[in-house]
Amino acid sequence: MKRYFITAAVAAMFMAAACNQTPSKQSAEGTENTTLADTAALAKATDPDKNNVSEVLTSYIALKNDLVKSDGAASKKSAAKLQQELIEVKGCSEAATLAGEIAATDKVDEQRKAFLTLSKDVITLAKGIKTGKPSFVAFCPMANEGKGGYWLSEAKEIKNPYYGDAMLECGEVKEELQ
């Protein structure tokens, strides 16, 4: 019984932390952009479950793969799809805002910067809800101006979304999720 309670408490902590990063972009007036958060609040967002998290992860992986190819236009489309899926998951409006920032530009460098924070949210979400599909948490120590950056991958093989062809294999798998 104790074991069940501890497992439930840990899962609740992951779900509470999932998708709750604060977006860093602010409007010209210095106020935070809440349009997407308002939209998400009005949407019929549902609690994270195996199905909606699987959809989020599939779209996230597509975005990651587009960034690996350094394809800003494809990343823009993938991020727009991911944004819509994140809006539908309760507690993920800030992550949806980050996906929206990626979808708002063709500039791969800007997309990769937002992807750093988005990845933290999606990794937390993936750790909290088991989808039955294996995924891998990878880390590149060179990303984020030498501070390092994590991402999720569908394979153990390293394909770095932060540098593309410039440093395609920079990084290592840190954790396997089931």
C-alpha positions in Angstrom: 0.0 0.0 0.0 2.9 2.3 0.9 4.5 1.6 -2.5 1.3 2.5 -4.3 0.9 5.8 -2.5 4.6 6.7 -3.2 4.2 5.9 -6.9 1.0 7.9 -7.1 2.6 10.9 -5.3 5.6 10.8 -7.7 3.3 10.6 -10.8 1.3 13.6 -9.4 4.5 15.6 -9.0 5.5 14.9 -12.6 2.1 15.9 -13.9 2.1 19.1 -11.9 5.5 20.0 -13.2 4.9 19.0 -16.8 4.5 21.8 -19.3 4.8 24.5 -16.8 7.9 26.4 -18.0 7.4 30.2 -18.2 7.8 31.5 -21.8 10.7 34.0 -22.1 9.3 36.1 -24.9 7.6 39.4 -24.0 5.8 41.9 -26.1 7.1 45.3 -27.0 5.3 46.9 -24.1 7.0 44.5 -21.7 4.0 42.5 -20.8 3.8 38.8 -21.2 1.9 37.5 -24.2 -1.1 35.7 -22.8 -3.2 35.3 -25.9 -2.3 31.6 -26.3 -2.7 30.9 -22.6 -6.1 32.5 -22.8 -7.0 30.4 -25.8 -5.8 27.2 -24.0 -7.9 28.1 -21.0 -10.9 28.4 -23.2 -10.2 25.2 -25.1 -11.5 21.9 -23.7 -8.1 20.9 -22.4 -8.0 17.4 -20.9 -5.7 15.9 -18.3 -2.5 14.3 -19.7 -3.1 10.7 -20.6 -1.5 8.0 -22.8 -3.3 9.1 -26.0 -2.8 12.9 -25.9 0.8 12.6 -24.7 1.6 10.1 -27.5 0.3 12.7 -30.0 2.4 15.4 -28.4 5.5 13.2 -28.5 4.9 12.2 -32.2 4.7 15.9 -33.1 7.6 16.8 -30.9 9.8 14.2 -32.6 8.7 15.5 -36.1 9.8 19.0 -35.0 13.1 17.6 -33.6 13.8 15.8 -36.9 13.1 19.0 -38.9 15.5 20.9 -36.7 18.1 18.2 -37.2 17.7 18.9 -41.0 18.0 22.6 -40.3 14.7 23.1 -42.2 13.1 26.2 -40.9 10.0 26.0 -43.0 9.3 22.4 -42.1 10.0 23.2 -38.4 7.5 26.0 -38.6 4.8 23.5 -39.8 5.7 20.9 -37.2 5.7 23.4 -34.4 2.2 24.7 -35.4 0.8 21.1 -35.2 2.6 20.6 -31.9 1.2 23.8 -30.6 -2.4 22.7 -31.3 -1.8 19.4 -29.5 -0.3 21.1 -26.5 -3.3 23.5 -26.2 -5.5 20.4 -25.8 -3.5 19.1 -22.8 -4.3 20.7 -19.5 -1.4 22.5 -17.9 0.6 22.8 -21.2 -0.4 26.3 -22.3 3.1 27.7 -21.7 4.7 24.9 -23.7 2.1 25.6 -26.5 3.3 29.2 -26.4 6.9 28.1 -27.0 5.8 25.9 -29.9 4.0 29.0 -31.2 7.2 31.0 -31.0 8.9 28.3 -33.1 5.9 28.3 -35.6 6.2 32.1 -35.9 9.6 32.1 -37.6 11.5 30.4 -40.4 14.8 31.3 -38.6 16.3 28.0 -37.4 18.5 29.7 -34.8 15.5 31.3 -33.1 13.6 28.0 -33.4 16.4 26.1 -31.7 16.5 28.6 -28.8 12.8 28.1 -28.0 13.2 24.4 -28.5 15.6 24.2 -25.6 12.9 25.3 -23.1 10.1 23.4 -24.9 12.2 20.2 -24.6 12.4 20.5 -20.8 8.6 20.6 -20.7 8.0 17.7 -23.1 10.6 15.6 -21.3 8.8 16.2 -18.0 5.5 15.3 -19.6 7.0 12.1 -21.2 8.4 11.0 -17.8 5.0 11.5 -16.1 2.9 9.6 -18.6 4.1 6.2 -19.9 3.1 5.8 -23.6 4.4 2.3 -24.2 6.8 3.5 -26.8 10.5 3.8 -25.9 12.1 7.2 -26.2 15.5 8.5 -25.2 16.6 11.6 -23.4 19.7 12.9 -25.1 22.0 15.7 -24.0 24.5 17.9 -25.9 27.0 19.7 -23.7 27.7 22.3 -26.4 24.1 23.5 -26.9 22.8 26.7 -25.2 26.1 28.5 -25.4 28.0 25.7 -23.6 25.3 25.3 -20.9 24.0 22.1 -22.5 20.6 21.1 -23.8 18.4 18.1 -23.6 16.0 16.7 -26.2 13.8 13.6 -26.7 14.6 11.1 -29.5 12.8 8.1 -30.9 16.1 6.3 -31.4 19.4 5.8 -29.4 21.4 7.2 -32.4 22.3 10.8 -31.8 20.9 13.3 -34.3 21.5 16.7 -32.7 18.6 19.2 -33.3 20.7 22.1 -31.9 23.4 22.0 -34.5 22.1 19.9 -37.4 24.9 18.9 -39.9 27.4 21.2 -38.1 27.6 18.8 -35.1 25.1 16.1 -36.0 26.4 13.5 -33.6 27.3 15.7 -30.7 25.7 14.4 -27.5 24.8 11.2 -25.7 21.8 9.3 -24.5 21.3 10.0 -20.8 18.1 8.1 -20.1 15.6 5.7 -21.7 11.9 6.2 -21.1 9.3 3.4 -21.7 
